[in-house]
Amino acid sequence: MSSYENYTQTSAVYDHTRVPIGLEIITAALSSGSANPDQQILLDAGCGTGIYAFALVDRVHRVEAIDLNRSMLSVARSKMRSAAEHGRIGFTQGSITQLPFETQSVDSVLMNQVLHHLPDQAGDGWPLHHQVLKECARVLQPSGVLIINSCTHEQLEKGFWFYELIPNARTTVMRKIIPEKELDALMCGVGLTLNDRLVDLDGVLQGESYFDAEAVLDYAWRKGDSIWALASNHELQTALAQVADLAAKNQLQSFMQRYDADRPALGQTSFSIAIKN
């Protein structure tokens, strides 16, 4: 469903450099709903390759996983065949703007790093964000839980050391991230009330590979973060040349440490937890 990343190509390498973070935050958030997590039907909206579905399928009664991209969904299916055979997960190709599920049919909805892929405009009032949130509220049971994993503007500024290499792409993606106050207002407008907002300070989206500074030169590594698709060819080539030059001068590690210094105090993502009224 991304408006800028080709996930058909990315699906083959996406899992190499992405890990699920905030699982304990998510599990605790599920517990704030009207049903125990192990009795819940969880909708993973924009599931991608099923990184979170795979991690959570044994913590809930059933997962419904939906994604618009056939290739990403195929990867998810391949690693959860057993769970599917036992009725623990179902896969649907479709859009989160028009969820193909019955009204009040799920207990919880999870969206991980999804909303910024919508072709939305702040100046228009985030209409597609509103539509997605409206759909989430529709399919949720009363007192159901919506969990949104996204980045704040400050986290984008200081939570990813390699974003310093591609400042124009960072600025572009920041325009695609809805500010938290505006997100809260949209949720309120569709019958959802913010219950909590939490940060996993220890969570790093790319896992240990995040700290391999020279891996920036690897195409597959870069595919672990869709921001690279927003970099112009000139900005990309300039960034790669800068990394190669810093590595040759034995300065790359210190560059990474300098621009990663604020991340431990800020985290990389924020979890917005809302309850359906």
PyMOL commands that set and color helices and strands:
alter all, ss='L'
color gray80, all
select helices_A, chain A and resi 7-10+14-16+23-30+37-39+51-56+70-79+81-85+115-117+122-124+127-139+153-158+161-165+167-176+180-189+207-211+213-217+219-222+226-230+233-248+252-259+263-266
alter helices_A, ss='H'
color red, helices_A
select strands_A, chain A and resi 41-45+62-67+89-93+106-112+140-150+192-199+270-276
alter strands_A, ss='S'
color yellow, strands_A
deselect
rebuild
show_as cartoon
